Amino acid sequence: MSSTGRNARRVERLGFGMPWEESHGYSQAFRVGDEIRISGQMPHDDAGELVGAGDPEAQAAAVFANLDRVLRSYGASRTQVVETKIYAVDLAANFGAISRAHHAFFGDHWPASSAFGVTELVLPGQLYEVTATVRTDLV
């Protein structure tokens, strides 16, 4: 955490020790003041291995489990998520599973959301990645 100057804001970054954090030089999430930007959460386990190869439902569940892990790390809740961006390989075929998981995760809280079809993602066999923006000043 670092801050300088009279109008400085608290800055925090979060990592899970995934190998690509160091090699790529990025954070799972970055907090400045009351806003948290969450990097694309992927369907991986604690060792960084793909969860649910060939299973859209399992991958979608793993993505939101990892998103929840980031939120809990900051003491934030699902109701403080103001935006999500969903990236899906073969959007037409795979949107249903991620859409159901998104709805189940957020329940009656409906953040702004966009979905994008992509040709591939980082992990071989990965179908989804979800980013989020969080406002911790929301109650």
N, C-alpha and C positions, 0 to 999 in steps of 0.2 A: 504494500500500500504506500502511495506517495501523494504528497500535495505540497504546494508552495504558494506563497502570495496571500494577500488579504482576501481575495475572492475564490480561493482554491476550493475545489471539491474533493471529496474522498474518491480515490481511484483504487479499485481492486480487480485483480484478474484471477481466474480459476482454472486450474488444470487437474486432470485425473491421472496423469502419468502415462497417457497413451503414447506409443512410440512416435506417432506423427505430430504430436504437439511440439516436441523438440526439433524434429527434422524439418518441419514446415515453419516453426516459429509462430505459433498462434495459441490462443487461449480458448478453452471451452466456453468461457463467458468473460465479459468485461463490464465492470460496473463503474459508472461515473455519477456521483451524487445519487439521485433517486431512480436512475435508469440503468437497466441491465440489458446488454445485447448478448444473446445466446447464439453461439456458432451452431452450424448445422449438426444436429444430433442424429447419430447413425445407429443402425441396429447391431450393436456390438456388445460383447460381454466385458467383464472387468479386465480380461487379458487382451482386449482389442480384436477378438475373433468375431466374425459374422455370426449373428443369431438368425436362425430360420431360413437357411438357404432354400430357395424355391418355394417358400411359404409366406405369401404376402401378409397374412394375418399375424403371424409370429413376428415378422420384421416390423410391422406397424406398432405392435405392442411394445417391442423392445425400444423403438425410437421414443415413444412417450414415457417409458420407464426411465430412460436416460435424461429426458427433458425434466422429469420430476426430480431426479437426483440433483440436477443443477439448481432448480428452484429451491429445494430443501437446503442446499449448501449455502444459499444466501438468506435463508429464513423467509423466502417469498412463497406466495401461493398461486395456484392456477388462476384465481380471480384477479390477479395483478398482471396477467399477460394481456397486452393490448394488441399484439399483432403476431401472426405466424406466417411463415412462407414455407410451402411444401414443394419439394422437388421429387418427382417420381419418374422412374424409367418406365416407358410405355404407359403414359398417363391414362389412356383409354382403358387398358386392361387392368391397371393396378390402382386406380383412384378409389374404387369402392372400399377397399380394405383400410386405406389410410384415412379416408373420410369417416368411416365408422369409428376408428380408433380416436380420431380427433374429437368427434362428438362425445364419445364415451369419456374421454379424458376431461373435457371442459364442461360437460353437462349443460346447465342453463346459462353458463357464462360463454358468450360467443365473441371472441376477439376478432378483429379484422383479420382476413386471411386471403392469401393468394396461392394458387397452385400452378406449377410449371412442369411441363414435360421435358425431360432431358434424355440424351442418348446413353449416358452412363454416369455412374458415381464412383467414389474412391475405391471401395472394397469390391473385389470381384463377386458378382451375384447380388450386390446391394440394390434394393429397389427404391428406398426412400431416404430422405434427409429433411429435417425440419429445423428452421431457425425461429427464434422468438425474440420479441422485445417486451420487456417487463417494466412497469412503473411501480416502485415500492411505496410511493406516496399515495397510492390508491388503497382504500380500505374496503 
